[in-house]
Amino acid sequence: MATPLSVLIVDDNGLARQQLVLLLKAYPDVSLLGEAASCEQAVKLLQTRKVDLVFLDVRLSDTETGFDLVPLIPADVKIVFVTGFDQFAIRAFEINALDYIVKPITPERLSKTLKRVGQSPAEAAPVETNTVLEPGDRILVKAGDNHRAFIEVQQIVTITSMENYSVLHLEDGREYIERKSLARWVELLPTHLFVRINRNSIINGSCVVEVRKGLGKPYQVVLRGLAEPFVVSRRNSAALKHCLQQNHIL
C-alpha cells in the first residue's frame, strides 16, 4: 500500500477482535487506531481519529447491528462487513457491492480485502454480482460528502444517466448519485417493476400515473412525485407497455 491504512475494528466479540488484530499485525502499512464493542464506542473513536477503514461486525448485540452504525460513518471511510451469516444472508452485502468477510477470517481472505480497499476508486473494480434485486431489498447509497443512507429498491421512481454516474430520484424528492451505468442498473433491477424507456432513463412502472400520447409525438409518462413527464422512445414503447401491464396499470 502506498500510504498507511488506519483501521478501526467494531465487534462485540472480544475474541473475534483479538483474532483480527493478530492477523493485521502481518501488515506493516496497516495502523490499528482502535477497537469498539458498540455503536456508541465506535462513534466516539470516529469523531476523534482519522479512520480509513472500518471492519464492522453485522450483529453487535441483541439490540443493535452494524447497519445502525453505517449512516454515522463518514462517507469517505471504507467499510468491510464481517459476518458469521450463511451464504443466503450474504446476499444482502453482495447487492450493495460492499466487501465482506465471513468468520472465521483467514489470512488469504484478509489479504484480498486489504488489497482491494488499498486501491484508489479508479483502480478498484466494483464487486460484481449476478444477484437481481427484489423490490424490498435495501441498497446503500451515498448522500452528499459525509453521509450514507439505506433505501428500498421500490422507493426509486426514476434513474437517469449523468456521464459515468446515475441519479436516483425518490418519490419524496430525495436524490442520490451512484457510480453505476444505466446498463448495470438494468441487470440489477427487477424487470417486472423497472423498465428502460429511453437512452437516459429507467422508471419504476408502479409509479406511473398517466401515459400521454400526442398526435405524431412519442409517448410521455407522468410519474408520481415528479412534475415533469418523461419521453418514451419508440423502440422502448413495447417494453413500457409490458411493464405497465405487469403492474396492472394498463
C-alpha positions as a Python dict, from the first residue, in 0.01 Angstrom:
ca = {
    (1, 'M'): (0, 0, 0),
    (2, 'A'): (131, 346, -86),
    (3, 'T'): (19, 510, 239),
    (4, 'P'): (-57, 369, 585),
    (5, 'L'): (-414, 247, 624),
    (6, 'S'): (-573, 343, 955),
    (7, 'V'): (-818, 79, 1077),
    (8, 'L'): (-1100, 63, 1331),
    (9, 'I'): (-1245, -273, 1441),
    (10, 'V'): (-1607, -278, 1557),
    (11, 'D'): (-1717, -611, 1704),
    (12, 'D'): (-1883, -700, 2033),
    (13, 'N'): (-1689, -1028, 2048),
    (14, 'G'): (-1354, -972, 2216),
    (15, 'L'): (-1202, -1294, 2082),
    (16, 'A'): (-1304, -1203, 1726),
    (17, 'R'): (-1142, -861, 1764),
    (18, 'Q'): (-827, -1021, 1901),
    (19, 'Q'): (-807, -1261, 1608),
    (20, 'L'): (-836, -980, 1355),
    (21, 'V'): (-578, -770, 1542),
    (22, 'L'): (-329, -1058, 1524),
    (23, 'L'): (-390, -1104, 1152),
    (24, 'L'): (-346, -731, 1084),
    (25, 'K'): (-3, -733, 1255),
    (26, 'A'): (131, -906, 945),
    (27, 'Y'): (77, -579, 752),
    (28, 'P'): (327, -305, 847),
    (29, 'D'): (135, -50, 640),
    (30, 'V'): (-181, -102, 846),
    (31, 'S'): (-225, 103, 1162),
    (32, 'L'): (-483, -10, 1417),
    (33, 'L'): (-642, 306, 1560),
    (34, 'G'): (-886, 140, 1796),
    (35, 'E'): (-1144, -122, 1884),
    (36, 'A'): (-1510, -80, 1971),
    (37, 'A'): (-1772, -321, 2100),
    (38, 'S'): (-2075, -99, 2032),
    (39, 'C'): (-2200, 177, 1805),
    (40, 'E'): (-2156, 432, 2082),
    (41, 'Q'): (-1790, 342, 2132),
    (42, 'A'): (-1731, 341, 1756),
    (43, 'V'): (-1883, 687, 1706),
    (44, 'K'): (-1657, 834, 1975),
    (45, 'L'): (-1349, 694, 1803),
    (46, 'L'): (-1466, 811, 1461),
    (47, 'Q'): (-1514, 1163, 1595),
    (48, 'T'): (-1166, 1187, 1743),
    (49, 'R'): (-948, 993, 1499),
    (50, 'K'): (-890, 984, 1124),
    (51, 'V'): (-1003, 640, 1009),
    (52, 'D'): (-959, 499, 659),
    (53, 'L'): (-1126, 160, 705),
    (54, 'V'): (-1377, 5, 944),
    (55, 'F'): (-1407, -370, 991),
    (56, 'L'): (-1772, -381, 1101),
    (57, 'D'): (-1943, -680, 1259),
    (58, 'V'): (-2300, -723, 1138),
    (59, 'R'): (-2453, -838, 1467),
    (60, 'L'): (-2316, -630, 1752),
    (61, 'S'): (-2570, -724, 2020),
    (62, 'D'): (-2932, -821, 2067),
    (63, 'T'): (-3032, -456, 2030),
    (64, 'E'): (-2803, -312, 1760),
    (65, 'T'): (-2634, -412, 1436),
    (66, 'G'): (-2355, -284, 1220),
    (67, 'F'): (-2616, -141, 987),
    (68, 'D'): (-2716, 102, 1264),
    (69, 'L'): (-2365, 243, 1257),
    (70, 'V'): (-2331, 279, 878),
    (71, 'P'): (-2512, 617, 846),
    (72, 'L'): (-2285, 757, 1118),
    (73, 'I'): (-1961, 661, 943),
    (74, 'P'): (-1817, 938, 722),
    (75, 'A'): (-1874, 864, 354),
    (76, 'D'): (-1503, 868, 274),
    (77, 'V'): (-1436, 584, 521),
    (78, 'K'): (-1438, 240, 362),
    (79, 'I'): (-1640, -37, 525),
    (80, 'V'): (-1580, -410, 527),
    (81, 'F'): (-1859, -612, 685),
    (82, 'V'): (-1756, -907, 900),
    (83, 'T'): (-2025, -1172, 933),
    (84, 'G'): (-2090, -1519, 1061),
    (85, 'F'): (-2407, -1546, 850),
    (86, 'D'): (-2460, -1820, 595),
    (87, 'Q'): (-2450, -1779, 218),
    (88, 'F'): (-2819, -1694, 196),
    (89, 'A'): (-2782, -1393, 425),
    (90, 'I'): (-2467, -1276, 246),
    (91, 'R'): (-2689, -1170, -45),
    (92, 'A'): (-2764, -853, 150),
    (93, 'F'): (-2399, -750, 124),
    (94, 'E'): (-2347, -861, -234),
    (95, 'I'): (-2624, -639, -369),
    (96, 'N'): (-2465, -336, -203),
    (97, 'A'): (-2131, -402, -377),
    (98, 'L'): (-1954, -380, -41),
    (99, 'D'): (-1673, -608, 57),
    (100, 'Y'): (-1740, -858, 333),
    (101, 'I'): (-1553, -1132, 517),
    (102, 'V'): (-1710, -1445, 660),
    (103, 'K'): (-1595, -1558, 1003),
    (104, 'P'): (-1359, -1720, 1084),
    (105, 'I'): (-1133, -1482, 892),
    (106, 'T'): (-850, -1645, 701),
    (107, 'P'): (-518, -1474, 619),
    (108, 'E'): (-585, -1530, 247),
    (109, 'R'): (-924, -1358, 256),
    (110, 'L'): (-793, -1069, 463),
    (111, 'S'): (-508, -1018, 216),
    (112, 'K'): (-756, -997, -71),
    (113, 'T'): (-968, -743, 115),
    (114, 'L'): (-676, -519, 209),
    (115, 'K'): (-553, -520, -148),
    (116, 'R'): (-893, -408, -267),
    (117, 'V'): (-950, -132, -11),
    (118, 'G'): (-598, -1, -67),
    (119, 'Q'): (-677, 80, -427),
    (120, 'S'): (-799, 417, -546),
    (121, 'P'): (-1166, 440, -657),
    (122, 'A'): (-1048, 448, -1018),
    (123, 'E'): (-840, 131, -975),
    (124, 'A'): (-1085, -69, -766),
    (125, 'A'): (-1319, -273, -978),
    (126, 'P'): (-1671, -286, -830),
    (127, 'V'): (-1778, -606, -661),
    (128, 'E'): (-1995, -753, -933),
    (129, 'T'): (-2274, -996, -863),
    (130, 'N'): (-2538, -1173, -1066),
    (131, 'T'): (-2790, -1116, -789),
    (132, 'V'): (-3110, -950, -910),
    (133, 'L'): (-3261, -705, -665),
    (134, 'E'): (-3604, -753, -514),
    (135, 'P'): (-3844, -460, -451),
    (136, 'G'): (-3793, -481, -75),
    (137, 'D'): (-3413, -504, -89),
    (138, 'R'): (-3228, -218, 75),
    (139, 'I'): (-2931, -68, -108),
    (140, 'L'): (-2664, 155, 36),
    (141, 'V'): (-2623, 490, -140),
    (142, 'K'): (-2401, 791, -86),
    (143, 'A'): (-2587, 1103, 22),
    (144, 'G'): (-2357, 1403, -7),
    (145, 'D'): (-1996, 1408, 106),
    (146, 'N'): (-2041, 1282, 461),
    (147, 'H'): (-2348, 1066, 476),
    (148, 'R'): (-2475, 726, 365),
    (149, 'A'): (-2831, 602, 353),
    (150, 'F'): (-3014, 274, 301),
    (151, 'I'): (-3311, 295, 64),
    (152, 'E'): (-3555, 33, -54),
    (153, 'V'): (-3545, -50, -424),
    (154, 'Q'): (-3918, 9, -458),
    (155, 'Q'): (-3871, 369, -333),
    (156, 'I'): (-3683, 459, -652),
    (157, 'V'): (-3906, 641, -905),
    (158, 'T'): (-3650, 703, -1180),
    (159, 'I'): (-3284, 652, -1254),
    (160, 'T'): (-3127, 891, -1505),
    (161, 'S'): (-2777, 882, -1652),
    (162, 'M'): (-2519, 1151, -1584),
    (163, 'E'): (-2199, 1069, -1774),
    (164, 'N'): (-2038, 778, -1581),
    (165, 'Y'): (-2282, 814, -1294),
    (166, 'S'): (-2655, 777, -1242),
    (167, 'V'): (-2903, 983, -1042),
    (168, 'L'): (-3166, 806, -832),
    (169, 'H'): (-3488, 1007, -784),
    (170, 'L'): (-3717, 909, -496),
    (171, 'E'): (-4085, 990, -459),
    (172, 'D'): (-4023, 1209, -154),
    (173, 'G'): (-3787, 1431, -353),
    (174, 'R'): (-3456, 1288, -237),
    (175, 'E'): (-3184, 1232, -496),
    (176, 'Y'): (-2870, 1021, -480),
    (177, 'I'): (-2578, 993, -722),
    (178, 'E'): (-2432, 648, -778),
    (179, 'R'): (-2130, 530, -974),
    (180, 'K'): (-2326, 283, -1186),
    (181, 'S'): (-2421, 289, -1551),
    (182, 'L'): (-2782, 253, -1664),
    (183, 'A'): (-2685, -75, -1830),
    (184, 'R'): (-2571, -208, -1493),
    (185, 'W'): (-2896, -97, -1329),
    (186, 'V'): (-3091, -284, -1597),
    (187, 'E'): (-2905, -601, -1495),
    (188, 'L'): (-2972, -549, -1124),
    (189, 'L'): (-3330, -419, -1107),
    (190, 'P'): (-3639, -643, -1104),
    (191, 'T'): (-3772, -642, -1462),
    (192, 'H'): (-4136, -667, -1357),
    (193, 'L'): (-4104, -332, -1178),
    (194, 'F'): (-3849, -126, -1370),
    (195, 'V'): (-3817, -54, -1741),
    (196, 'R'): (-3578, 150, -1951),
    (197, 'I'): (-3783, 399, -2150),
    (198, 'N'): (-3509, 581, -2341),
    (199, 'R'): (-3134, 606, -2367),
    (200, 'N'): (-3102, 808, -2047),
    (201, 'S'): (-3386, 693, -1821),
    (202, 'I'): (-3519, 396, -1625),
    (203, 'I'): (-3856, 427, -1449),
    (204, 'N'): (-4050, 241, -1183),
    (205, 'G'): (-4362, 115, -1361),
    (206, 'S'): (-4565, 113, -1041),
    (207, 'C'): (-4513, 492, -1012),
    (208, 'V'): (-4673, 575, -1349),
    (209, 'V'): (-4989, 780, -1300),
    (210, 'E'): (-5053, 881, -1661),
    (211, 'V'): (-4946, 790, -2013),
    (212, 'R'): (-4977, 1069, -2270),
    (213, 'K'): (-4983, 1026, -2647),
    (214, 'G'): (-4986, 1334, -2865),
    (215, 'L'): (-5059, 1328, -3236),
    (216, 'G'): (-4736, 1248, -3420),
    (217, 'K'): (-4540, 1266, -3095),
    (218, 'P'): (-4382, 995, -2879),
    (219, 'Y'): (-4543, 870, -2560),
    (220, 'Q'): (-4483, 1055, -2236),
    (221, 'V'): (-4524, 915, -1885),
    (222, 'V'): (-4613, 1112, -1575),
    (223, 'L'): (-4463, 970, -1258),
    (224, 'R'): (-4585, 1002, -901),
    (225, 'G'): (-4393, 1272, -714),
    (226, 'L'): (-4228, 1422, -1023),
    (227, 'A'): (-4356, 1731, -1203),
    (228, 'E'): (-4204, 1680, -1546),
    (229, 'P'): (-4313, 1390, -1772),
    (230, 'F'): (-4059, 1152, -1927),
    (231, 'V'): (-4040, 1083, -2300),
    (232, 'V'): (-4060, 721, -2414),
    (233, 'S'): (-3856, 630, -2721),
    (234, 'R'): (-4035, 433, -2991),
    (235, 'R'): (-3803, 134, -2953),
    (236, 'N'): (-3886, 113, -2580),
    (237, 'S'): (-4263, 164, -2602),
    (238, 'A'): (-4339, -211, -2617),
    (239, 'A'): (-4125, -277, -2308),
    (240, 'L'): (-4307, 3, -2126),
    (241, 'K'): (-4647, -141, -2216),
    (242, 'H'): (-4543, -484, -2089),
    (243, 'C'): (-4414, -338, -1762),
    (244, 'L'): (-4735, -140, -1704),
    (245, 'Q'): (-4944, -449, -1769),
    (246, 'Q'): (-4743, -641, -1511),
    (247, 'N'): (-4811, -363, -1262),
    (248, 'H'): (-5185, -364, -1352),
    (249, 'I'): (-5171, -6, -1481),
    (250, 'L'): (-5285, -89, -1835),
}
